Every structure is written in C-alpha cells, then in structure tokens.
Amino acid sequence: MGRLVWVMMCMAMTVGPVLAAPPDPLTAEAINQAALPGTAKTRKGEADPLLVKAQVLLDRARFSPGVVDGHDGENFQHALKAFGEARGAGHQGKLDDALWTALAATSSDPVVTEYTITPDDLKGPFVEDIPRGLEDQARLDRLSYRSPAEMLAERFHMDQDLLAALNPHKPFDQAGTVILVANVLASRDEHAGRVARIEIEKSRHQLRAFGEDGSLIAVYPASVGSEEKPAPSGTHSVRAIARNPTYTYNPEFRFKGVTAKERFVVKPGPNNPVGTTWIDLSAETYGIHGTPNPDKVGKAYSQGCVRLTNWDVESLAAMVRKGTAVTFVE
C-alpha cells in the first residue's frame, strides 16, 4: 500500500508542466490604471503598461523620454532622473514610490485614448521606399512618411511597434478606424513660456531648456556630434528657425558613403536628414534639428549637430527666439 501511494505521488509530481499565468493584454485599461508596484505580466520584449504610463506622463511634463515604447532604457532613465531632480523626488533615475507619486500628480487625464483616423490623415503623399544614401535621397521630390502608421506613431510620439501592439489587426490605412494612441498632448501647455537659455549636456546626451526666471522648462534626449564632425564647445546663439527645411550636403564634411564632390540638396519632409525643423546656431553649419529615426535619438551620434525627435524640436522651436543662448557642456 505504501509503495502504491508513493508511485501515485510521483505521477502527480511529473505529469505535465505547471503553466505560468498568461501575460496581461496591453489594453487602455491596463495602462491607464497602472501604478506602483507594477503587477502586469508581460512577455519578454513586450511593452510594460506601467512604463508606457510613466513615459506619457514624462512627455506631458516636458521631461521627454524620446519615443514612447513601454521599455526601460537610457532615455527613460535620464528623463526620470531629470524630473526627480527638478521636483525634489530623488535623482537615481529609478521609478520608486517618491518619483511615481510626483509623476502621477502632474496629470489625471488618461494616458491612452481613442483616436479616429480621418480622410485627411490618409492624403499623404507617402513615399513607400526611402533609400539610405543621401545622394539617392536627393533624387526624391519629398522625404514624406512611408505610411499612415509611421505618421500616426510620430504624431503621438510613439514607437510603431507599440502602436501596432495596442491595435492588433486594425487597418491604419482606412478612414474611420478607431485606434488607441498615447494621449501625449493632454494637460500640456504648448506655450509653456519663453526659453531664455539652452544647455547641451554632451555626456548625458540631453538638451535642457531654462526659462527667464532660471527654472527648468524642458528636457529632451539628444544625439550630439560624431567623430567625423564633433559638436562645438562654448556658448553660441540661435540665429534662425526653419520649419520643413531642406538639407544641403557640403562635400567638405566628407561623410562616409557619400562620393559627391559638389553640394546637393535633399528635399523637405519628416524623413529628411534634419527632420521637420532646423534651429540654426551661430556656430557655422551647426544646428538643433529633427530626425527620420526617432528611436535612435540619444543612442547614436549625429553628424555634428544636436538631433532631437521631430516632435521635441518642434516643441523647442515654439519657445526659442533669435538670440537665445546655447551652451555646450562637456
């Protein structure tokens, strides 16, 4: 009898694996109600609802995490650290109780909301294929978005993978489609004040904008300089602001992969090498500008200038004026 019981116990222990609880679906409810301590179960590589919420709240507060993607990373950590320093809620770059309380207090609006795709959204024009080489890009009439999905992701400051994950099986190329998007513009004053001075922190890969009273108005992740064309040093100033700019290649730059011996121009568009906005600096050939690759901001060096996401440089351009001081900090 004892042997029979022992055999049955072994069978009970070995029949079939114990299945883990399935991951929580990435829904508006899961994101909007997320709070510390985080309890959502996600598969490896999937967006975390709590991090999506924290990133949207940081974006609204003008402590930009760059692309809202629901993943931990340097841009997110640097934004948390800057927010904590500014709000007296710690400066470790970690989402602890004090930092979460301060962040959650900035806004009560839902961080994910519904948006209905309109016929205007689909007018384009769109460019299905954009070559990587500058000389090939110069042959295009415009460096437009590749698709409605790319356009919508950028409008709502999102990673395209997150947009797709929030809207499985939904067509982004059909008017009337109701989708979930990051509610980045809620509770946000688009005219927060005039920027009196800017600091570019090279080591942190971060741009900091200060108001006339010395307060910190905005913080943005930035790609700064390269080995081919290092960023300048010292203090300079804003000379002009160009929206929807062209990009002119100077052969003196001698960028890798470019063989042209004469200047050429790449037409405007969000996928132009300098994005949707150029803030010209008094340091010759240098500026603060956008990018066709928002996911690489803060993670890859620029061609000498200061590269922000298109939406961050547009926000900054609305607050600076000709003569605004720009200091590069080593």
Protein Blocks (a to p, Z undefined) as FASTA:
>chain_A
ZZmmmmmmmmmmmgopadddddddddfklmmmgccddfbdcdehiacfklmmmmmmmmmn
opagbjaehpacfklmmmmmmmmmmnonajehpacfklmmmmmmmpccdfbdcddddfkl
mnmpadfbacfblklmmmpmbdcdfbfklmmmmmnopafklmmmmmghiafkbghiacdd
ddfkgoiafblbccfbdcddfklopacdddfkopafbdcdddedjfklccdehjdddfbd
cehiacdddfklopghiabfbdcdddedjkbfnljbdcddfbghiacdddfblmlgokac
cehiacddfklmmmmmmmgcehiacdddZZ
